[in-house]
Every structure is written in C-alpha cells, then in structure tokens.
Amino acid sequence: MPTAKVYDLQGQQVGEQDLAEAVFGMPVHTAVLHQVVTAQLVNRRQGNASTKTRAQVSGGNSKPYRQKGTGRARQGSTRAPQFRHGGVVFGPHPHDYNNKVPRKMGRIAIRSALSDKAYNERLLIIQDTTMETPSTKEMIAFFKELALTDEVHRYPSSLILLAERDENFVRSIRNIPYVKYTHVSAVNVVELLKHDYLILSPDAVTFLEETFDDGIPLPDDDEAAEEE
C-alpha cells in the first residue's frame, strides 16, 4: 500500500499516512497520460489566428500593367500572393481546436499522475493548513525545512491542493514563485505533471480517494500488451 509522509507547518515530519491503492497505487499508463495532456494543451488554444486570401484583401481591381510588350510576366492583380500586401496562400483561419477526452480516460490519467507522484515519493501531506495571520516568511521557512532542493540547488515547483481554502494560508504562499495553489476539485493532469512535488491536505487526500476510486482496477502495461 502506498504511503505519504505527513508534515506540520514547521516542516517537521509527524508521521505517515496510508493512501488508497486504487488511486495512488495504480500502474502509470504513459500512453493515456500523453493523450490527455495533448488534448488539454490543444483545448487551451483559442483558434483565432486569421489571414486574408487574395479575394479578401482590399485593392487590386485593375491590372498592374498591360498584358504584352513589357517583357515581364503577365499579372492580373497586385493582390496576388507574390506581391507585397497580397493575399496569403493556405494561411490559418479561425477554427475550433476542441479535443474531447473520454471521461474514463481522464480519470485513468489522473490516477496515473497521482500514482507517479506517490511512487517517486514526491507526494507530501500537510497536517494542518490553518494560519492565524498570513506570513510568507513562515512558508518559505517551511519549504526550506523540507529540503526539496535538487542537483542545481533550487527549490522544485510544488502544487498545493486543498479541499477547504484558508485565506491566510493562501496569502502566505501566493507570492512564492515555485509554489502554486488550487482547489482539489480543479485537479488536472497538466498541473500534476508540470510540478515536481504534490502537497495535499488530509481533506484533499480524502476528496481524491472518494472521487477517483471507481473500483475498477487498471491493468498494467504487460497485461495490456498481452490482450493486444
């Protein structure tokens, strides 16, 4: 059964917590992760890039010069693509980039991303996220105490998911460049994979286990290959 270390706001470990096998202990399905991440990034595109064809640009109603006798190639309009201020050939036009992800595939991707964090011991739990007053200094000291530095001695990015928002806690972390907060109900694959560490409150762990534990085990890659 996967476990996660529990810390207090002083950065001291106070214990460990067992995690649900069906959510945090599933095989990491990289193929599904790739499809879901690609779809989410594509869905962020507005699709409003636009160019004009030679039929849409203004001007060019008459021939630039006569048909014969000039020694030049014949031209019918100065708005042809080869002219300056002419139309664009095969340019982009507004269209919808929407790529719908099946619900089951999205849930598998979330479980895979959460399991990847748990497997690599990059999932931490904060025992209490309530603060009497906002203090960015205290939160910076908290992350320094966790010693989440890597080989280049920087603080890896952390994603904090809370089930109940504490305004003082959010104000304390919102100015830290390597930390991002969001509500646990807005969890998505792109944010989970983009950040190095995932920090949860106990309520957030409960929310994830109740939401994504559908009781259907995910086959590992070897079983999937045998079925194919």
PLY file of the C-alpha trace (Angstrom):
ply
format ascii 1.0
element vertex 228
property float x
property float y
property float z
element edge 227
property int vertex1
property int vertex2
end_header
0.00 0.00 0.00
1.41 3.44 -0.93
2.16 5.87 1.87
2.96 9.56 2.17
4.88 11.48 4.81
2.91 13.93 6.95
4.44 17.27 7.96
3.41 20.15 10.18
3.75 23.82 9.23
7.21 23.90 10.79
8.42 21.37 8.22
8.84 18.56 10.73
7.65 15.05 9.90
4.91 13.94 12.29
4.03 10.58 10.77
2.93 8.71 7.68
-0.47 8.18 6.11
-1.66 5.22 4.06
-3.06 6.04 0.64
-5.74 4.22 -1.32
-4.26 1.62 -3.64
-6.94 2.25 -6.27
-5.96 5.92 -6.62
-2.32 6.30 -5.58
-1.03 2.79 -6.30
-2.10 2.18 -9.88
0.27 1.43 -12.80
1.39 4.58 -14.59
-0.26 4.44 -18.02
2.05 6.69 -20.04
0.07 6.34 -23.28
-3.10 7.65 -21.66
-1.15 10.44 -19.95
0.24 11.54 -23.31
-3.19 11.60 -24.96
-4.84 13.53 -22.12
-2.03 16.08 -21.79
-2.04 16.67 -25.55
-5.81 17.14 -25.55
-5.73 19.58 -22.62
-2.99 21.69 -24.17
-4.78 21.73 -27.52
-8.03 22.79 -25.85
-6.28 25.87 -24.47
-5.76 27.23 -27.96
-8.18 29.97 -28.94
-8.02 29.19 -32.63
-8.49 32.84 -33.64
-5.43 33.21 -35.91
-6.62 34.58 -39.24
-5.17 35.63 -42.59
-6.77 37.01 -45.75
-6.74 35.35 -49.12
-6.32 37.29 -52.36
-10.10 37.53 -52.58
-10.34 39.26 -49.19
-7.59 41.87 -49.26
-8.52 45.33 -50.50
-7.37 46.83 -53.78
-6.01 45.16 -56.87
-9.06 45.75 -59.04
-7.08 46.53 -62.19
-4.08 45.00 -63.91
-0.79 46.45 -62.65
0.46 46.83 -66.23
-0.53 45.78 -69.72
-0.58 42.14 -70.78
2.08 42.25 -73.51
5.08 44.28 -74.54
6.74 44.90 -71.18
8.95 41.82 -71.07
7.62 40.96 -67.65
5.43 38.08 -66.55
1.74 38.72 -67.05
-0.10 39.78 -63.91
-3.78 40.29 -63.30
-3.79 41.82 -59.81
-1.37 43.32 -57.31
-3.15 41.38 -54.58
-1.79 38.04 -55.80
0.31 36.20 -53.18
3.64 37.06 -54.83
3.04 40.82 -54.40
3.59 42.88 -51.26
0.27 43.34 -49.42
-1.11 40.44 -51.40
-3.18 37.57 -50.10
-1.82 34.62 -48.13
-1.87 31.11 -49.55
-3.03 28.35 -47.17
-2.83 30.69 -44.17
-4.55 29.99 -40.83
-8.23 30.72 -40.37
-10.32 30.69 -37.17
-11.42 27.21 -36.22
-12.13 25.11 -33.13
-9.31 23.02 -31.71
-11.54 21.28 -29.17
-10.47 17.71 -28.46
-12.86 15.87 -26.19
-11.35 13.39 -23.75
-13.49 10.43 -22.68
-14.37 10.58 -19.00
-12.86 7.18 -18.24
-9.60 8.10 -19.96
-9.38 11.34 -17.99
-9.87 9.51 -14.69
-7.19 6.95 -15.58
-4.79 9.78 -16.39
-5.44 11.48 -13.04
-4.87 8.23 -11.16
-1.69 7.57 -13.14
-0.31 11.04 -12.37
-1.14 10.70 -8.67
0.41 7.25 -8.55
3.56 8.53 -10.25
3.95 11.15 -7.51
3.42 8.52 -4.81
5.86 6.02 -6.39
8.63 8.62 -6.56
7.98 9.93 -3.03
7.01 13.33 -4.36
3.66 13.40 -2.59
3.56 15.13 0.80
0.77 15.84 3.25
0.43 18.94 5.42
-1.20 18.10 8.73
-2.86 21.49 9.19
-3.26 24.36 6.73
-4.85 26.95 9.01
-2.85 30.04 9.96
-3.76 32.85 12.34
-2.09 35.52 10.21
-0.57 35.49 6.72
3.20 35.04 6.70
5.16 34.40 3.53
8.33 34.23 5.63
6.99 31.26 7.59
6.00 29.39 4.43
9.42 29.98 2.84
10.98 28.58 6.01
8.60 25.60 5.72
9.82 24.75 2.21
13.45 25.24 3.25
12.92 22.85 6.15
11.53 20.22 3.76
14.83 20.50 1.83
13.23 19.81 -1.54
16.33 21.00 -3.37
17.64 19.24 -6.45
21.10 18.93 -8.02
21.20 22.61 -9.06
20.23 23.80 -5.56
16.92 25.33 -6.49
13.53 24.74 -4.96
11.48 22.48 -7.26
7.99 23.66 -8.06
5.22 22.45 -5.77
1.49 22.16 -6.36
-0.67 22.51 -3.25
-4.21 21.10 -3.35
-6.63 21.97 -0.55
-10.23 20.91 0.00
-11.03 23.95 2.16
-9.46 27.32 1.41
-7.77 29.11 4.28
-7.29 32.72 3.23
-4.26 33.30 5.46
-2.55 30.18 4.15
-3.23 31.13 0.51
-1.93 34.65 1.06
1.22 33.21 2.59
2.12 31.13 -0.48
0.82 33.17 -3.41
4.00 35.29 -3.67
6.35 32.30 -3.64
7.34 31.75 -7.29
7.86 28.00 -7.09
4.54 27.25 -5.34
1.06 27.15 -6.83
-2.24 26.66 -5.03
-5.51 25.39 -6.41
-8.63 23.71 -5.09
-8.52 19.94 -5.19
-11.69 19.82 -7.31
-9.75 21.56 -10.12
-7.04 18.90 -10.27
-5.84 18.14 -13.79
-3.11 16.09 -15.41
-1.13 19.01 -16.87
-0.66 20.70 -13.49
0.20 17.43 -11.77
2.93 16.62 -14.26
4.21 20.19 -14.56
5.09 20.48 -10.86
7.82 18.46 -9.18
6.04 17.89 -5.86
2.40 17.49 -4.87
1.38 18.72 -1.42
-2.05 17.76 -0.10
-4.11 18.42 2.97
-5.76 15.41 4.68
-9.15 16.59 3.39
-7.74 16.78 -0.14
-6.50 13.19 0.12
-9.96 12.09 1.21
-11.56 14.00 -1.66
-9.27 12.39 -4.25
-9.83 8.90 -2.86
-13.60 9.29 -2.80
-13.75 10.89 -6.25
-11.41 8.70 -8.28
-11.79 5.31 -6.60
-14.22 3.74 -9.07
-13.47 0.19 -8.02
-12.19 -0.81 -11.50
-8.54 -1.91 -11.41
-6.29 -0.63 -14.17
-4.30 -3.38 -15.95
-0.57 -2.88 -16.12
1.34 -2.46 -19.37
2.26 -6.16 -19.62
-1.34 -7.30 -19.37
-2.44 -4.69 -21.88
0.23 -5.86 -24.33
-0.92 -9.49 -24.00
-4.52 -8.52 -24.75
-3.42 -6.70 -27.88
0 1
1 2
2 3
3 4
4 5
5 6
6 7
7 8
8 9
9 10
10 11
11 12
12 13
13 14
14 15
15 16
16 17
17 18
18 19
19 20
20 21
21 22
22 23
23 24
24 25
25 26
26 27
27 28
28 29
29 30
30 31
31 32
32 33
33 34
34 35
35 36
36 37
37 38
38 39
39 40
40 41
41 42
42 43
43 44
44 45
45 46
46 47
47 48
48 49
49 50
50 51
51 52
52 53
53 54
54 55
55 56
56 57
57 58
58 59
59 60
60 61
61 62
62 63
63 64
64 65
65 66
66 67
67 68
68 69
69 70
70 71
71 72
72 73
73 74
74 75
75 76
76 77
77 78
78 79
79 80
80 81
81 82
82 83
83 84
84 85
85 86
86 87
87 88
88 89
89 90
90 91
91 92
92 93
93 94
94 95
95 96
96 97
97 98
98 99
99 100
100 101
101 102
102 103
103 104
104 105
105 106
106 107
107 108
108 109
109 110
110 111
111 112
112 113
113 114
114 115
115 116
116 117
117 118
118 119
119 120
120 121
121 122
122 123
123 124
124 125
125 126
126 127
127 128
128 129
129 130
130 131
131 132
132 133
133 134
134 135
135 136
136 137
137 138
138 139
139 140
140 141
141 142
142 143
143 144
144 145
145 146
146 147
147 148
148 149
149 150
150 151
151 152
152 153
153 154
154 155
155 156
156 157
157 158
158 159
159 160
160 161
161 162
162 163
163 164
164 165
165 166
166 167
167 168
168 169
169 170
170 171
171 172
172 173
173 174
174 175
175 176
176 177
177 178
178 179
179 180
180 181
181 182
182 183
183 184
184 185
185 186
186 187
187 188
188 189
189 190
190 191
191 192
192 193
193 194
194 195
195 196
196 197
197 198
198 199
199 200
200 201
201 202
202 203
203 204
204 205
205 206
206 207
207 208
208 209
209 210
210 211
211 212
212 213
213 214
214 215
215 216
216 217
217 218
218 219
219 220
220 221
221 222
222 223
223 224
224 225
225 226
226 227
